[in-house]
Amino acid sequence: MLLPRYLLATGLELKAFEFISEGPKGRISKLVLFTQANLKDFHILSFGDKDKFTGEIDDTAISNNGDSEKVLATVVATIYAFTDKYPDAYIYATGSTKARTRLYRMGISKYLSEGKKDFEIYGELKDGWDNFKKGIDYDGFLVKRKKS
């Protein structure tokens, strides 16, 4: 995705990323974490504002900093970086609310043809997984980097 994105800071393991959103509400620290789940090669993507006091992710904060497309492009960049290092990883993501999950679905839908070039993309339904299709109200999302 050749969209503007923010500069990322990360460690050698590429499991935690931080960046600064800049907009009308000021400079807001954001975090993206990839956490190993109980299944082999299965990771959960967590994303949100960095809490000023605890340093933890606040995935309920509403920044409205006018840069949502740039923020989402930056999160996608973390997925590319993570899967460059961990090519067998499956990454699961869902929003902390239905509205956020819908926002993520809209972002995936907007760039679906481009995303499918590099990733297998699935949507979570009540009865299992489906190849991601536009217009379906998924509960979560799963991506896996395609082998080159």
Secondary structure, DSSP 8 states (H G I E B T S, - for coil): --S-----EE-TT--EEEEEEEETTEEEEEEEEEEE-SSTTEEEEEEEEE-TTT-SEETT-----S-HHHHHHHHHHHHHHHHHH-TT-EEEE--SSHHHHHHHHHHHHHTHHHHHHHEEEEEEETTEEEE--TT---SEEEEEE---
